[in-house]
Amino acid sequence: MVNTLVTLSVIFGLYIAFKVYKFYSKFKLNKLVNSKELFRQNELGLFIALVAKVAKADGRVQELEAQLISNMFDDISKLFNEKEKARAIMKEIFNEEKLKVGDTEQLAQALNKKLGRTLLKRRQFMGFLIQLAFVDNGISSDEDKVLREIAQHLNITSQAYDNMVQKFENMKNAKAQTMSIEEAYKVLGVNPSDDMNTIKKQYRKLVRQYHPDIISSQDKDESYLEEATAKTQEINQAYQVIKDKFK
């Protein structure tokens, strides 16, 4: 069964990152790269830590999960003067937190405190985490457990969480379709004679090309995000069809 959802994560991730950073002056933003601990304790650092918990909840970080998270780090780092340093810190926080266990509650509570009374930002953060869980073909029981724990400590009710999940399930079902192998090659712009390494490089290139960039998407309307989502879904579906052929 071709995984047909898999890419809404990047859209909401970039959108959320923009929402976080609009509350910081350029001066305060760039101060974060002076200390990993300072970065870790702010809203963005706490959120990245929770992204790690969800991504690793079912045992390992899947290929597309890693690609989308990497793209998000690249886009966010553009907002810093020291781009490579900012990206390195975000990656370190992510890699450290995906190995830790038992601190999800603490992280969610800390983020909740940072967010104050704003419900919108809580729902935006939660929306990204839910979508990230869909990347590896739906929410597993382990992912659901982690997500519900985070939702609880972000003051999001079980009913609100269930409603959010159901919306993504409905979208996934609505997008379900079968793509032929011929169509898959055409979408990726590769040939049947190409090896899997060549195809993977082209796939990653297209995902990076069409995912919504946090910087360029700031002044665009929802149609831009919808079009980018549809295109990235199509790219991923084509890649999965070709991967299945090589199995």
C-alpha positions in Angstrom: 0.0 0.0 0.0 1.5 3.3 -1.1 1.9 5.8 1.6 0.0 8.8 0.2 0.0 11.3 3.1 3.6 11.7 4.3 4.5 15.3 3.7 2.2 17.7 5.5 4.8 17.7 8.2 7.1 20.1 6.5 4.4 22.6 5.7 3.2 23.0 9.3 6.7 22.7 10.6 7.9 25.6 8.6 4.7 27.6 9.4 5.1 26.9 13.1 8.8 28.0 13.0 7.8 31.3 11.4 5.1 31.8 14.1 7.7 31.2 16.8 10.3 33.5 15.4 8.0 36.4 14.8 8.1 36.9 18.5 11.8 37.4 18.6 13.8 40.4 17.6 16.8 39.7 15.3 19.1 40.5 18.2 17.5 37.9 20.6 17.2 35.4 17.8 20.9 35.5 17.1 21.8 35.3 20.8 20.5 31.8 20.8 23.5 30.4 18.9 25.8 31.6 21.7 24.8 28.6 23.8 23.2 25.3 23.0 21.5 25.3 26.5 20.1 28.8 25.8 18.7 27.5 22.5 17.4 24.3 24.1 15.5 26.2 26.7 13.6 28.5 24.4 10.3 27.6 22.5 12.1 26.4 19.4 14.6 24.2 21.2 11.8 22.6 23.3 9.8 22.0 20.2 12.7 20.4 18.3 13.2 18.1 21.4 9.5 17.0 21.1 9.9 16.5 17.3 12.7 14.0 18.2 10.4 12.2 20.7 7.7 11.7 18.1 10.1 10.8 15.2 11.7 8.1 17.4 8.6 6.9 19.1 8.1 3.9 16.8 11.8 2.8 17.1 13.7 4.7 14.5 13.5 7.9 12.4 12.2 6.9 8.9 13.9 8.1 5.7 11.3 10.8 4.8 11.0 11.9 8.4 14.7 12.6 8.4 14.5 14.4 5.0 11.7 16.7 6.1 13.3 17.5 9.4 16.5 18.3 7.7 14.7 20.6 5.3 13.1 22.3 8.2 16.4 22.9 9.9 17.8 24.4 6.7 14.9 26.8 6.3 15.0 27.9 9.9 18.7 28.4 9.9 18.3 31.0 7.1 17.0 33.4 9.8 20.3 33.4 11.7 23.4 35.3 10.9 25.4 32.2 11.7 23.4 29.8 9.7 25.6 26.7 10.0 26.1 27.2 13.7 22.3 27.4 14.2 21.6 24.3 12.1 24.3 22.4 14.0 22.8 23.3 17.3 19.3 22.2 16.2 20.7 18.9 14.9 22.5 18.3 18.1 19.4 19.0 20.2 17.4 16.6 18.0 20.0 13.8 18.1 20.5 14.1 21.8 16.8 14.1 22.6 15.9 11.2 20.3 18.2 9.0 22.5 16.7 10.1 25.8 13.7 8.5 27.4 11.4 9.6 30.2 11.6 13.3 29.7 8.7 13.9 27.3 6.4 15.1 30.0 9.0 17.6 31.3 9.7 19.0 27.9 6.0 19.4 27.1 5.4 21.1 30.4 8.3 23.5 29.8 7.0 24.3 26.3 3.5 24.9 27.7 4.9 27.4 30.2 6.8 29.2 27.4 3.6 29.5 25.3 1.6 31.3 27.9 -2.1 31.5 27.1 -1.9 31.3 23.3 -4.1 28.3 22.1 -3.3 28.9 18.4 0.4 28.2 18.8 -0.3 25.1 20.9 -2.5 23.7 18.1 0.1 24.6 15.5 2.8 22.8 17.4 0.5 19.8 18.0 -0.6 19.8 14.3 3.0 19.4 13.1 3.8 16.6 15.6 0.6 14.7 14.5 1.5 15.0 10.8 5.1 13.9 11.5 3.7 10.7 12.9 1.8 10.1 9.7 5.0 10.2 7.6 5.8 6.5 8.3 2.4 5.3 7.1 0.1 6.3 9.9 0.2 6.8 13.6 1.4 3.7 15.5 0.3 2.9 19.0 3.7 4.1 20.4 3.4 7.4 18.5 -0.1 7.9 19.7 1.0 7.4 23.3 3.7 10.0 23.0 1.4 12.4 21.1 -1.3 12.1 23.7 1.2 12.8 26.5 2.4 15.9 24.8 -1.2 17.1 24.0 -2.2 16.6 27.7 0.7 18.8 28.9 0.0 21.4 26.2 -3.5 21.7 27.6 -5.1 20.2 24.5 -8.0 18.0 25.4 -8.3 14.4 24.3 -11.3 15.3 22.1 -9.4 18.1 20.4 -6.5 15.8 19.8 -8.8 13.1 18.4 -10.4 15.7 16.1 -7.1 16.8 14.8 -6.0 13.2 14.1 -9.3 12.5 12.3 -8.8 15.4 10.0 -5.5 14.0 8.9 -7.0 10.5 8.5 -9.8 12.0 6.3 -7.2 13.8 4.2 -5.2 10.6 3.8 -8.2 8.6 2.7 -9.3 11.3 0.3 -5.8 11.4 -1.3 -5.6 7.6 -1.6 -5.0 6.6 -5.2 -3.0 4.1 -7.3 -0.1 5.3 -9.4 1.3 3.2 -12.2 5.1 2.5 -12.5 5.1 4.5 -15.7 3.5 7.5 -14.1 6.0 7.2 -11.2 9.0 7.4 -13.5 7.5 10.4 -15.2 6.8 12.3 -11.9 10.4 11.9 -10.7 11.8 12.5 -14.1 13.9 9.3 -14.1 14.3 6.4 -16.5 13.5 2.7 -15.9 17.1 2.0 -16.5 18.3 4.2 -13.7 19.6 2.5 -10.5 18.0 3.1 -7.1 20.8 5.4 -6.0 20.2 7.7 -8.9 16.5 7.6 -8.3 16.9 8.4 -4.6 19.1 11.4 -5.4 16.5 12.8 -7.8 13.7 12.2 -5.2 15.6 14.1 -2.5 16.3 16.9 -5.0 12.6 17.2 -5.8 11.5 17.1 -2.2 13.9 19.9 -1.4 12.8 21.8 -4.4 9.0 21.7 -3.8 8.7 21.7 0.0 7.4 25.1 1.3 10.3 27.3 2.3 9.7 29.2 5.6 11.2 32.4 4.2 9.5 32.4 0.8 6.2 31.3 2.1 5.7 34.2 4.6 3.9 36.4 2.1 1.9 33.7 0.3 -1.6 32.5 0.9 -3.0 29.1 1.7 -3.2 28.0 -1.9 0.6 28.1 -2.1 0.8 25.6 0.9 -1.9 23.4 -0.7 -0.1 23.3 -4.0 3.2 22.5 -2.4 1.6 19.8 -0.3 0.0 18.1 -3.3 3.2 18.2 -5.3 5.3 16.8 -2.5 2.8 14.0 -1.9 2.9 13.1 -5.6 6.7 13.0 -5.5 6.7 10.8 -2.4 4.1 8.5 -3.9 6.1 8.0 -7.1 9.2 7.2 -5.0 7.4 4.6 -3.0 6.0 3.0 -6.2 9.4 2.7 -7.7 10.9 1.4 -4.4 8.3 -1.3 -4.3 9.4 -2.4 -7.7 13.0 -2.7 -6.6 12.1 -4.9 -3.6 
